[in-house]
């Protein structure tokens, strides 16, 4: 819902929830660009169902796509009504002057915008049967339609250093590049990428869930969650960030299926944080190779890469004896080598 006032300001009400991801700022930018005014003259009202009814959850990194396009649709409706007034007043007239003249001529300066992706883009039918004439060389399930409006990509390169005696690790360097199309606000998008990367890094390295089960009988009663607070469940902090952290946006990657050729950001870069985990695993592999005479052996390393797991996976003399003691009578050579320190998930 967009209102243009006679002083040249704009008020936008949309159905999205601002939770720090910059949605309101991007919506303001879309409206400001449409009307050709500074972003300081655009205001966003609190999200409320008495303004925009029947909204959907603000989730899946799609809110800028939806509410940005809705806002643009509403702005274009108003601009269409203002076109005769703008032509009459000339190109030097300000938006305020045009709005005042339109108001005096009883032109509606409010509009309700609506947007939904076309069925040809997001019309996936899980139950559609394969057509008899479907090409044999086409991808499986592609006859069911498009499950997503578009795809976004990213890549991360990370260097880490592990302490083979304590299991601690340092993230020395991370270089991240993400495809966000033609960004509406690069500063916000880079911040979202940094946050998602850090969240994924924490999830894959230090956030270990432990509750009372067969592997953790000391947690009472059975089923009780032990890692229930910041004292036991470790979230990434400033000190866990890569010591050198470079984030950039892919150039010349326009997206014709979203507002101003942008793409979603927020959740997509989350998995790039696991580059820290895979760098740790590579460092552990190098330590194991050194400890067993240069031989390369397969080992399964499960997430998260906690200090305990890094230490035990290194397979030096001390950790091997510790694993033999824990396994007891079951301490066969293969079982010791492949021993998995257990979390509950």
C-alpha positions in Angstrom: 0.0 0.0 0.0 1.6 3.2 -1.2 0.5 6.8 -0.4 1.9 9.9 -2.1 1.4 13.1 -0.1 1.2 16.6 -1.4 4.5 17.6 0.2 6.2 15.0 -2.0 6.8 12.4 0.7 5.8 8.7 0.3 4.5 6.3 2.9 4.7 2.5 2.2 2.9 -0.2 4.2 3.8 -3.8 3.2 3.3 -7.3 4.7 6.9 -8.1 5.5 8.6 -8.2 8.9 11.7 -6.1 9.4 14.0 -8.2 11.7 17.3 -6.5 10.9 17.7 -7.8 7.4 17.2 -4.4 5.8 13.8 -5.1 4.2 12.3 -1.7 5.1 15.4 0.0 3.7 15.2 -1.8 0.4 11.5 -1.2 0.0 12.2 2.5 0.6 14.8 2.5 -2.1 12.5 0.9 -4.6 9.9 3.6 -4.0 12.4 6.4 -4.0 13.8 5.2 -7.3 10.4 4.9 -8.8 9.4 8.5 -7.9 12.8 9.9 -8.4 13.1 11.4 -4.9 15.7 11.0 -2.1 15.2 7.9 0.1 14.9 10.2 3.1 11.5 11.2 1.8 10.1 7.7 1.9 8.7 6.2 5.1 7.6 2.7 6.0 4.7 2.1 8.3 4.8 -0.7 10.9 3.6 -4.0 9.4 0.0 -4.6 10.3 -2.9 -6.6 8.9 -5.2 -3.5 9.0 -3.0 -2.1 6.3 -2.0 -5.2 4.3 -4.2 -8.2 5.0 -3.5 -11.9 4.4 0.2 -11.7 4.4 2.6 -14.6 4.3 5.6 -15.4 6.6 8.7 -13.4 6.1 11.0 -16.4 5.4 13.0 -18.1 2.7 14.9 -14.9 1.8 12.1 -13.9 -0.6 10.6 -10.8 1.1 12.5 -8.2 -1.0 11.5 -10.1 -4.1 7.8 -10.0 -3.1 7.4 -6.7 -1.3 9.8 -4.9 -3.6 7.8 -5.9 -6.6 4.5 -5.1 -4.8 5.8 -1.6 -4.0 7.0 -1.0 -7.5 3.6 -2.1 -8.9 1.8 0.4 -6.6 4.3 3.2 -7.5 3.8 2.6 -11.2 0.0 2.8 -10.8 0.3 6.2 -9.1 2.9 7.4 -11.7 0.5 6.4 -14.5 -2.2 8.6 -13.0 0.3 11.5 -12.6 1.5 11.3 -16.2 -0.9 13.9 -17.6 -0.2 16.3 -14.8 3.6 15.8 -15.2 3.3 16.5 -19.0 1.2 19.7 -18.3 3.6 21.1 -15.6 6.8 20.2 -17.5 10.0 18.4 -16.6 11.1 21.1 -14.1 8.1 20.4 -11.8 8.9 18.7 -8.5 7.0 15.7 -7.2 5.4 17.9 -4.5 4.1 20.3 -7.2 2.8 17.4 -9.3 1.1 15.8 -6.3 -0.5 19.1 -5.3 -1.9 19.6 -8.8 -3.1 16.1 -9.0 -4.8 16.4 -5.6 -6.6 19.5 -6.8 -7.8 17.6 -9.9 -9.1 14.8 -7.6 -6.6 12.1 -8.7 -6.1 9.2 -6.3 -2.6 9.3 -4.9 -2.8 5.9 -3.2 -2.4 2.5 -4.7 -2.4 -1.1 -3.7 0.3 -3.2 -5.4 0.2 -7.0 -5.8 2.8 -9.4 -7.2 3.0 -13.2 -7.6 5.6 -15.1 -9.7 4.2 -16.5 -12.9 3.1 -20.1 -12.9 5.7 -20.9 -15.5 8.4 -20.0 -13.1 7.2 -21.5 -9.8 4.5 -24.0 -10.7 6.1 -27.3 -9.5 3.6 -30.2 -9.3 4.9 -33.0 -7.1 2.2 -35.4 -8.3 2.4 -34.9 -12.0 2.9 -38.1 -13.9 5.6 -38.3 -16.6 4.2 -37.5 -20.1 4.5 -40.3 -22.6 6.2 -38.1 -25.1 8.7 -36.5 -22.6 12.3 -36.5 -24.1 14.4 -39.3 -22.7 17.5 -37.1 -22.4 15.8 -34.4 -20.3 16.5 -34.1 -16.5 14.5 -36.3 -14.2 11.3 -34.6 -12.8 11.7 -31.6 -15.0 8.3 -32.3 -16.5 6.8 -31.3 -13.1 7.7 -27.6 -13.6 10.0 -25.1 -11.9 10.3 -25.4 -8.1 12.1 -22.1 -7.8 11.9 -18.7 -9.6 15.6 -18.6 -10.0 18.9 -19.9 -8.5 21.7 -18.1 -6.7 25.3 -19.2 -6.4 28.3 -18.5 -4.3 31.8 -19.8 -3.6 34.1 -19.6 -0.5 37.8 -20.2 0.0 39.0 -20.6 3.6 42.3 -21.3 5.3 42.5 -22.5 8.9 45.1 -23.5 11.4 44.5 -26.3 14.0 46.3 -27.0 17.2 46.8 -30.8 17.2 47.4 -30.9 21.0 44.2 -29.0 22.1 42.0 -29.4 19.0 41.4 -25.6 18.8 41.3 -23.9 15.5 41.8 -20.5 14.0 40.2 -19.3 10.8 43.0 -17.3 9.2 41.4 -16.3 5.9 38.1 -16.5 4.1 37.3 -15.1 0.6 33.6 -15.2 -0.4 31.9 -14.2 -3.6 28.1 -14.5 -4.0 25.7 -14.0 -6.9 23.0 -11.6 -5.7 22.1 -10.3 -9.1 22.1 -6.5 -9.4 22.0 -5.7 -5.7 19.5 -3.2 -4.5 21.7 -2.3 -1.5 25.3 -3.8 -1.6 26.1 -2.7 1.9 23.1 -4.6 3.3 23.7 -7.6 1.1 27.4 -7.9 2.2 26.3 -7.7 5.8 23.8 -10.4 5.2 26.4 -12.6 3.6 28.9 -12.0 6.5 26.2 -13.0 9.0 25.1 -16.1 7.1 28.7 -17.2 6.6 29.3 -16.8 10.4 26.2 -18.7 11.3 27.1 -21.5 8.9 30.7 -21.5 10.3 29.4 -21.8 13.9 26.9 -24.5 12.9 29.6 -26.7 11.3 32.4 -26.2 13.9 31.3 -25.4 17.5 27.5 -25.7 17.9 27.2 -29.2 19.3 23.8 -30.5 20.6 24.0 -32.9 23.5 21.1 -34.5 25.4 20.6 -37.6 27.5 20.9 -40.7 25.4 22.9 -43.9 25.1 26.1 -42.0 24.4 25.5 -39.4 27.2 24.1 -41.4 30.1 25.5 -38.8 32.5 22.8 -36.4 31.4 19.8 -36.9 33.6 16.9 -37.5 33.0 17.2 -39.2 29.7 16.1 -36.9 26.9 17.1 -33.8 28.9 19.0 -31.2 26.7 22.4 -30.5 28.2 23.4 -27.8 25.7 20.6 -25.5 26.7 22.4 -22.2 27.2 25.4 -20.2 26.3 27.5 -22.0 29.0 27.3 -25.3 27.1 26.1 -24.4 23.6 28.7 -22.3 21.9 27.8 -19.7 19.4 30.3 -18.0 17.1 31.7 -14.7 18.6 33.9 -11.9 17.3 37.0 -13.9 18.0 35.7 -16.8 15.8 35.5 -14.6 12.7 38.1 -15.1 10.0 41.1 -13.0 10.7 41.0 -11.8 7.1 37.4 -11.8 5.8 36.7 -10.6 2.2 33.2 -10.6 0.8 32.4 -9.5 -2.7 29.3 -9.6 -5.0 29.4 -11.2 -8.5 29.5 -8.5 -11.2 27.2 -8.5 -14.3 24.8 -11.1 -12.9 21.4 -9.5 -13.6 18.3 -11.4 -12.8 15.2 -10.6 -14.9 12.8 -12.5 -12.5 13.0 -10.2 -9.4 12.8 -6.5 -8.5 15.5 -4.4 -10.3 17.3 -7.6 -11.3 18.3 -8.4 -7.7 18.4 -11.8 -6.0 17.6 -13.1 -2.6 20.3 -12.9 0.1 20.3 -14.1 3.7 19.9 -17.9 3.8 21.7 -18.8 0.6 25.3 -18.0 1.9 24.8 -20.0 5.0 26.3 -23.2 3.6 29.4 -21.3 2.5 30.4 -21.2 6.2 31.0 -24.9 6.0 34.2 -24.1 4.0 35.7 -23.6 7.5 34.7 -27.2 8.4 36.2 -28.6 5.2 39.4 -26.7 5.7 39.6 -28.1 9.2 39.1 -31.6 7.8 41.9 -31.0 5.3 44.2 -29.9 8.1 43.2 -33.0 10.2 43.9 -35.2 7.2 47.4 -33.7 6.9 48.0 -34.3 10.7 46.9 -37.9 10.3 49.2 -38.4 7.4 52.1 -37.1 9.5 51.2 -39.4 12.4 51.0 -42.6 10.4 54.1 -42.4 8.3 52.8 -40.4 5.3 50.0 -42.9 4.4 46.6 -41.6 3.4 43.7 -43.3 5.0 39.9 -42.7 4.7 38.2 -41.3 7.7 34.7 -40.0 8.2 34.5 -36.6 10.0 31.1 -35.5 11.2 29.8 -32.1 11.8 30.4 -30.1 14.0 34.2 -30.0 14.1 34.5 -29.3 17.8 37.8 -29.2 19.6 37.2 -32.7 21.0 36.6 -34.1 17.5 39.6 -32.4 15.9 41.9 -33.6 18.7 40.7 -37.2 18.5 40.7 -37.3 14.7 44.4 -36.4 14.5 45.3 -40.0 15.4 48.5 -39.3 17.2 49.9 -41.6 19.9 48.0 -39.9 22.8 44.6 -39.7 21.0 45.0 -43.3 19.8 45.6 -44.5 23.4 42.6 -42.4 24.6 40.3 -44.0 22.0 41.6 -47.5 22.9 40.7 -46.8 26.5 37.2 -45.5 25.7 36.5 -48.5 23.4 37.8 -51.1 25.8 37.4 -54.6 24.5 36.0 -53.3 21.2 39.3 -51.5 20.4 40.1 -53.2 17.1 42.5 -51.4 14.8 39.8 -50.2 12.4 37.4 -49.1 15.1 40.1 -47.0 16.8 41.0 -45.4 13.5 37.4 -44.6 12.6 36.1 -43.8 16.1 33.5 -41.0 16.0 33.2 -38.7 19.0 29.5 -38.5 19.6 27.1 -35.6 19.8 23.4 -36.3 20.1 22.6 -35.2 16.5 
